[in-house]
Amino acid sequence: MPSRLNWSLEEENLLKTLKEVENFSSWKKIAQILNDRFLDSSRSGKQCRDRYINYVRFGSECPKIKGWTIEEDRALFEKFQEYGSKWVLISSEMAGRSENNLKNRFYGAMRKIMRKIVKV
């Protein structure tokens, strides 16, 4: 059963090393190595992929909590009009923001706008 424990800094560092330095392409293999190294962990390949894509790969560029500016929101909506929901393309043009982060911000902002419209 996959672990629900928070990721340790050591796990994240090993994940980054395996992906970027050792150039592993199999998330399943990366999970096996992590689980062998950290006996109290039971990460799945999907958990490793999600953690890497949404947190680890940005490193110091993307702090854990980074507020959104009006300019970023505007750029996000403009890119959405241009590309639709192709979050990978949008994230390539918005440094320090993961695909998941952009998607969550976009749909969260849309919900907020729709609530205001419905109230009126």
C-alpha positions in Angstrom: 0.0 0.0 0.0 1.4 3.4 -1.0 2.8 5.6 1.8 0.9 8.7 3.0 3.9 10.1 4.8 5.4 13.4 3.9 8.4 13.4 1.6 11.7 13.8 3.4 14.4 16.1 2.0 16.6 13.0 1.6 13.9 11.2 -0.5 13.5 14.3 -2.7 17.3 14.6 -3.2 17.6 11.0 -4.2 14.5 11.3 -6.5 16.1 14.3 -8.2 19.5 12.5 -8.5 18.0 9.4 -10.0 16.0 11.3 -12.5 18.5 14.1 -13.5 22.0 12.6 -12.9 21.5 8.9 -13.3 18.9 9.6 -16.0 16.4 6.8 -15.0 13.3 6.9 -17.2 11.2 4.3 -15.3 9.3 5.8 -12.5 8.6 2.2 -11.2 12.4 1.6 -11.0 12.9 4.9 -9.2 10.2 3.9 -6.7 11.9 0.6 -6.1 15.2 2.2 -5.4 13.6 4.8 -3.0 11.8 2.0 -1.2 15.0 -0.1 -0.9 16.9 2.9 0.5 14.2 4.2 2.8 12.7 1.2 4.5 9.9 3.1 6.1 8.7 4.3 2.7 6.6 2.6 0.2 6.3 5.0 -2.7 4.7 4.1 -6.0 6.0 5.1 -9.4 3.1 7.5 -9.8 3.9 9.2 -6.5 7.5 9.6 -7.6 6.5 11.1 -10.9 4.0 13.5 -9.4 6.4 14.6 -6.7 9.2 15.2 -9.2 7.0 17.0 -11.7 5.1 19.2 -9.3 7.8 20.0 -6.7 11.3 18.6 -7.1 12.3 19.6 -10.6 11.9 23.3 -10.0 14.2 23.2 -6.9 15.0 26.7 -5.5 13.3 28.4 -8.5 9.9 27.4 -7.1 9.4 28.0 -3.4 6.8 26.0 -1.6 4.4 28.9 -1.3 4.6 31.6 -4.0 1.8 34.0 -4.4 0.2 34.9 -7.7 0.5 38.4 -9.1 -2.2 40.1 -11.3 0.3 40.0 -14.2 0.7 36.2 -13.8 -3.1 35.7 -13.6 -3.5 37.8 -16.8 -0.8 35.9 -18.5 -2.3 32.6 -17.5 -5.7 33.5 -18.9 -4.1 34.8 -22.1 -2.1 31.6 -22.5 -5.3 29.5 -21.8 -7.1 31.4 -24.7 -4.1 30.7 -26.9 -3.4 27.0 -26.1 -6.6 25.8 -24.3 -5.9 23.4 -21.5 -2.5 22.3 -22.7 -0.8 23.0 -19.3 2.6 21.7 -20.5 2.8 24.3 -23.2 1.6 27.0 -20.8 4.1 26.0 -18.1 7.0 26.2 -20.6 6.2 29.9 -20.9 5.6 30.6 -17.2 8.8 29.9 -15.3 8.6 28.4 -11.9 5.0 27.1 -12.3 4.2 23.5 -12.7 1.4 22.2 -15.0 -0.6 21.2 -11.9 -0.1 24.6 -10.2 -1.3 26.4 -13.3 -4.3 24.1 -13.8 -5.3 24.5 -10.1 -5.0 28.3 -10.2 -6.9 28.6 -13.5 -9.9 26.5 -12.4 -9.9 28.0 -8.9 -10.0 31.5 -10.3 -12.8 30.4 -12.7 -14.8 29.0 -9.8 -14.4 32.3 -7.9 -15.6 34.3 -11.0 -18.6 32.0 -11.5 -19.6 32.4 -7.8 -19.6 36.2 -8.3 -21.7 35.9 -11.4 -24.3 33.6 -9.8 -24.6 35.9 -6.7 -25.5 38.9 -8.9 
